[in-house]
């Protein structure tokens, strides 16, 4: 995956151009100002990430409900239960990784 962002060049809290900078910067071509807000490659990637994160969180809720239903039916040893539990654990690990990077 080609990186779109780069770490901002920060000297005493200011970027090399003298403007206050905190975090990451992208090329100006990746963000386009429009009357309704912003668009461009950077905004599209951010939107895709936010959609991914929402799906991950909503999926965890569904997995929890499905696992509870299987437990109530006494199907803790079924293949379906084990698959759902594995998926839930993988998702938890992804969420922990995202949290470690401040993305929660």
C-alpha positions in Angstrom: 0.0 0.0 0.0 1.4 3.4 -1.0 1.4 5.8 2.0 -0.4 9.0 1.4 0.6 10.7 4.7 4.0 11.6 6.0 5.1 12.7 9.4 5.0 16.5 9.6 8.4 18.2 9.8 8.1 19.8 13.2 10.6 22.2 14.7 9.6 23.8 18.0 5.9 23.1 17.2 6.0 24.7 13.8 6.3 23.1 10.3 9.1 24.0 8.0 6.9 26.6 6.4 6.4 28.4 9.7 2.8 27.2 10.3 1.7 25.4 13.4 1.7 21.7 12.7 0.7 18.7 14.8 0.8 15.2 13.4 0.6 14.2 9.7 0.5 16.1 6.5 -0.7 15.1 3.0 0.0 16.6 -0.3 -2.3 19.5 -1.2 -3.5 17.5 -4.3 -5.0 14.9 -2.0 -7.4 17.3 -0.4 -9.7 19.6 -2.4 -11.8 22.3 -0.7 -15.4 22.5 -2.0 -18.3 24.8 -0.9 -19.7 21.9 1.1 -16.5 20.8 2.8 -13.6 18.8 1.5 -13.1 16.0 -1.0 -10.1 14.2 -2.6 -8.0 11.1 -2.2 -7.2 11.7 1.5 -10.9 12.2 2.4 -11.9 9.1 0.5 -9.3 7.0 2.4 -10.5 8.4 5.7 -14.1 7.6 4.8 -13.2 4.0 3.9 -11.4 3.6 7.2 -14.3 5.1 9.2 -16.7 2.7 7.3 -14.4 -0.2 8.1 -14.3 0.7 11.8 -18.1 1.1 12.0 -18.5 -2.3 10.4 -16.0 -3.8 12.8 -17.8 -2.4 15.9 -21.3 -3.3 14.6 -20.0 -6.8 13.7 -18.8 -7.3 17.2 -22.3 -6.6 18.6 -23.8 -9.1 16.1 -21.2 -11.7 17.0 -21.9 -11.3 20.7 -25.7 -11.7 20.1 -25.1 -14.8 17.9 -22.8 -16.4 20.4 -25.3 -15.8 23.2 -28.0 -17.5 21.2 -25.8 -20.5 20.5 -24.9 -20.7 24.2 -28.6 -20.6 25.2 -29.1 -23.5 22.8 -26.2 -25.4 24.4 -24.2 -25.4 21.2 -20.9 -24.2 22.6 -19.1 -27.2 21.0 -20.5 -26.6 17.5 -18.3 -25.6 14.6 -20.5 -22.5 14.1 -19.9 -21.4 17.7 -16.1 -22.0 17.3 -16.0 -20.0 14.1 -17.9 -17.1 15.5 -15.8 -17.1 18.6 -12.6 -17.1 16.6 -13.9 -14.2 14.4 -14.8 -12.3 17.6 -11.3 -12.8 19.0 -9.6 -11.7 15.8 -11.8 -8.6 15.7 -10.8 -7.8 19.3 -7.2 -8.1 18.4 -7.7 -5.7 15.5 -9.5 -3.2 17.8 -6.6 -3.4 20.3 -4.1 -2.7 17.6 -6.2 0.3 16.4 -6.5 1.5 20.0 -2.7 1.3 20.4 -2.4 3.7 17.4 -5.0 6.1 18.9 -7.7 5.0 16.4 -10.8 4.3 18.5 
